[in-house]
């Protein structure tokens, strides 16, 4: 930090109404990195108590009863809590908080907008919105954000595809990618077993129906193998659909559902598997972003089976760390699973290649330094 900034301990207030307090990007990566860099960090998020964890003070936000309440009453409660903190910088993570960010600017605050996804594309994949209305909402958000985004002091984004939107708008912006924290894999031994793992939220657009169908073909040849599905289903009833599908295919005993694990534990679970699966279907938002789990698998030496998308190819093919498949075709996914089972030495080499790629390029240590640099730029008004 410059001398002008070091005159007092700079206070950062991170805001989210969507993410849980111990979210990987929000808490474990960004908030903790800023605390280690010497900032006073406050996180306002949905939580049941006030506490300080790893140098980050968490201010609890009441759990909303529904989506409408989250986007109205909870937002105003969040704004009041944010203003009470009198922070030097406010850093918000959700598109529904754009209005809160604008109001904070009216109070003369420095504000950073952290963009996780290509939101106009993301809205087009929201199946709880009627198909005709989706296009209207997507366009309305696009126009609204274009009109106000220059009010913010900085826009952080992930992937060049998402960033191109802000570069065209000539907004001061830069990338902070969702790469893994290497240290998370250094506290346990890798013990690969006859397991295939999927990490993260589960929905139809993420190809879980196709994954279960593919796995049923694997079990026909290798009945001792298991499929671990780690994460929550959206909607919750989707888990019942997957369970029914597994039962119909006669593999219900081979498919294990693990609803939620702490962030620090997901790598330990992955390290018990033989391969990681990430075969999202070709919807607009899926093809424009790189999911965290791709790199989480690579961190613990897992060969990956990934969708045949350009962004995924740019990681998987140069480093030869997995197989690319057509995600909408269960037979192709099954072929890839069986290939890795039947070629353990090649699978091991792919896993080692992925780990090396993380150590050299795709790691949070480098992104953390970029985050601190962005904060210096914002605070010094450059």
TAFEN-V535559 format. One record per backbone hydrogen bond with DSSP energy under -1.0 kcal/mol. CO is the residue of the C=O (numbers start at 1). NH is the residue of the N-H. E is the energy in kcal/mol with one decimal. If there is no record, write none. Layout:
BEGIN
co=CO nh=NH e=E
co=CO nh=NH e=E
END
This chain:
BEGIN
co=2 nh=6 e=-2.1
co=5 nh=8 e=-1.1
co=10 nh=40 e=-2.8
co=11 nh=88 e=-2.1
co=11 nh=89 e=-1.8
co=12 nh=42 e=-2.8
co=13 nh=91 e=-2.6
co=14 nh=44 e=-2.9
co=15 nh=93 e=-1.8
co=20 nh=23 e=-1.6
co=23 nh=27 e=-2.0
co=23 nh=28 e=-1.7
co=24 nh=29 e=-1.7
co=25 nh=30 e=-2.7
co=26 nh=31 e=-1.7
co=27 nh=32 e=-2.3
co=29 nh=33 e=-1.5
co=30 nh=34 e=-2.4
co=31 nh=35 e=-2.2
co=32 nh=36 e=-2.4
co=33 nh=37 e=-1.5
co=34 nh=39 e=-2.2
co=35 nh=38 e=-1.5
co=40 nh=12 e=-3.4
co=41 nh=57 e=-2.4
co=42 nh=14 e=-3.4
co=43 nh=59 e=-2.9
co=44 nh=16 e=-1.9
co=45 nh=61 e=-2.0
co=51 nh=58 e=-3.5
co=53 nh=56 e=-1.9
co=56 nh=53 e=-2.5
co=57 nh=43 e=-2.9
co=58 nh=51 e=-1.2
co=59 nh=45 e=-1.6
co=61 nh=47 e=-1.2
co=66 nh=70 e=-2.0
co=67 nh=71 e=-1.8
co=69 nh=72 e=-1.1
co=69 nh=74 e=-2.3
co=72 nh=76 e=-1.7
co=73 nh=77 e=-2.0
co=74 nh=78 e=-2.6
co=75 nh=79 e=-2.3
co=76 nh=80 e=-2.1
co=77 nh=81 e=-2.2
co=78 nh=82 e=-2.5
co=79 nh=83 e=-2.5
co=80 nh=84 e=-1.8
co=89 nh=13 e=-2.8
co=90 nh=112 e=-3.0
co=91 nh=15 e=-2.6
co=92 nh=114 e=-2.9
co=94 nh=97 e=-2.0
co=95 nh=98 e=-1.6
co=97 nh=101 e=-2.7
co=98 nh=102 e=-2.3
co=99 nh=103 e=-2.2
co=100 nh=104 e=-2.3
co=101 nh=105 e=-1.8
co=102 nh=106 e=-1.7
co=103 nh=107 e=-1.1
co=104 nh=109 e=-2.2
co=105 nh=108 e=-2.0
co=110 nh=90 e=-2.7
co=111 nh=153 e=-2.0
co=111 nh=154 e=-1.1
co=112 nh=92 e=-2.4
co=113 nh=156 e=-2.3
co=117 nh=119 e=-1.3
co=118 nh=122 e=-2.6
co=119 nh=123 e=-2.6
co=120 nh=124 e=-1.0
co=122 nh=125 e=-1.4
co=123 nh=126 e=-1.8
co=125 nh=127 e=-1.2
co=126 nh=129 e=-1.6
co=130 nh=134 e=-2.2
co=133 nh=137 e=-2.8
co=134 nh=138 e=-2.8
co=135 nh=139 e=-2.3
co=136 nh=140 e=-2.5
co=137 nh=141 e=-2.7
co=138 nh=142 e=-2.3
co=139 nh=143 e=-2.4
co=140 nh=144 e=-2.5
co=141 nh=145 e=-3.1
co=142 nh=146 e=-2.2
co=143 nh=147 e=-1.8
co=144 nh=148 e=-1.4
co=145 nh=149 e=-2.7
co=148 nh=151 e=-2.3
co=149 nh=152 e=-1.4
co=154 nh=113 e=-2.4
co=155 nh=174 e=-1.9
co=156 nh=115 e=-3.5
co=157 nh=176 e=-2.5
co=159 nh=163 e=-2.2
co=160 nh=164 e=-2.1
co=163 nh=167 e=-2.2
co=164 nh=168 e=-2.1
co=166 nh=171 e=-2.3
co=167 nh=170 e=-1.2
co=172 nh=155 e=-1.8
co=174 nh=157 e=-1.8
co=177 nh=179 e=-1.3
co=180 nh=364 e=-3.0
co=181 nh=184 e=-1.6
co=182 nh=185 e=-1.9
co=183 nh=186 e=-1.6
co=193 nh=195 e=-2.6
co=194 nh=226 e=-2.0
co=195 nh=274 e=-3.2
co=196 nh=228 e=-3.2
co=197 nh=277 e=-2.6
co=198 nh=230 e=-2.9
co=202 nh=234 e=-3.2
co=203 nh=208 e=-1.1
co=204 nh=207 e=-1.8
co=205 nh=281 e=-2.3
co=207 nh=211 e=-1.8
co=208 nh=212 e=-2.4
co=209 nh=213 e=-2.3
co=210 nh=214 e=-2.5
co=211 nh=215 e=-2.7
co=212 nh=216 e=-1.8
co=214 nh=218 e=-1.3
co=215 nh=219 e=-2.4
co=216 nh=220 e=-1.1
co=218 nh=221 e=-1.1
co=218 nh=222 e=-3.0
co=222 nh=225 e=-1.6
co=226 nh=196 e=-2.4
co=227 nh=256 e=-2.9
co=228 nh=198 e=-2.5
co=229 nh=258 e=-2.7
co=230 nh=200 e=-2.2
co=232 nh=202 e=-2.8
co=235 nh=238 e=-1.9
co=236 nh=239 e=-1.3
co=237 nh=241 e=-1.4
co=238 nh=242 e=-2.3
co=239 nh=243 e=-2.8
co=240 nh=244 e=-2.5
co=241 nh=245 e=-2.2
co=242 nh=246 e=-2.6
co=243 nh=247 e=-2.4
co=244 nh=248 e=-2.5
co=245 nh=249 e=-2.0
co=246 nh=251 e=-3.0
co=247 nh=250 e=-1.1
co=251 nh=254 e=-1.5
co=254 nh=227 e=-2.7
co=256 nh=229 e=-3.1
co=258 nh=231 e=-2.5
co=262 nh=265 e=-1.6
co=265 nh=269 e=-2.0
co=266 nh=270 e=-2.3
co=267 nh=271 e=-2.2
co=269 nh=272 e=-1.5
co=270 nh=273 e=-1.9
co=271 nh=191 e=-1.1
co=272 nh=193 e=-1.7
co=275 nh=197 e=-2.3
co=276 nh=305 e=-2.2
co=278 nh=307 e=-1.5
co=281 nh=283 e=-2.6
co=283 nh=287 e=-2.1
co=292 nh=296 e=-1.9
co=293 nh=297 e=-2.4
co=294 nh=298 e=-1.6
co=295 nh=299 e=-2.2
co=297 nh=302 e=-2.2
co=298 nh=301 e=-1.7
co=303 nh=276 e=-2.3
co=304 nh=323 e=-2.8
co=305 nh=278 e=-2.9
co=306 nh=325 e=-2.6
co=307 nh=309 e=-2.2
co=309 nh=313 e=-2.6
co=310 nh=314 e=-2.0
co=312 nh=315 e=-1.2
co=312 nh=316 e=-2.9
co=313 nh=317 e=-1.8
co=315 nh=319 e=-1.1
co=316 nh=321 e=-1.6
co=321 nh=304 e=-1.7
co=323 nh=306 e=-2.6
co=325 nh=308 e=-1.6
co=326 nh=329 e=-1.7
co=329 nh=333 e=-1.8
co=330 nh=334 e=-2.8
co=331 nh=335 e=-2.0
co=332 nh=336 e=-1.9
co=333 nh=337 e=-2.3
co=334 nh=338 e=-2.8
co=335 nh=339 e=-2.3
co=336 nh=340 e=-2.1
co=337 nh=341 e=-1.9
co=338 nh=342 e=-2.6
co=339 nh=343 e=-1.1
co=343 nh=347 e=-2.5
co=344 nh=348 e=-2.5
co=345 nh=349 e=-2.1
co=346 nh=350 e=-2.3
co=347 nh=351 e=-2.3
co=348 nh=352 e=-2.3
co=349 nh=353 e=-2.5
co=350 nh=354 e=-2.3
co=351 nh=355 e=-2.2
co=352 nh=356 e=-2.3
co=353 nh=357 e=-2.1
co=354 nh=358 e=-1.9
co=355 nh=359 e=-2.4
co=356 nh=360 e=-2.3
co=357 nh=361 e=-2.8
co=357 nh=362 e=-1.9
co=361 nh=363 e=-1.5
co=363 nh=367 e=-1.1
co=364 nh=368 e=-3.3
co=365 nh=369 e=-1.5
co=366 nh=370 e=-1.6
co=367 nh=371 e=-2.3
co=368 nh=372 e=-2.2
co=369 nh=373 e=-1.9
co=370 nh=374 e=-2.1
co=371 nh=375 e=-2.0
co=372 nh=376 e=-1.9
co=373 nh=377 e=-2.1
co=374 nh=378 e=-2.4
co=375 nh=379 e=-2.7
co=376 nh=380 e=-2.3
co=377 nh=382 e=-1.9
END
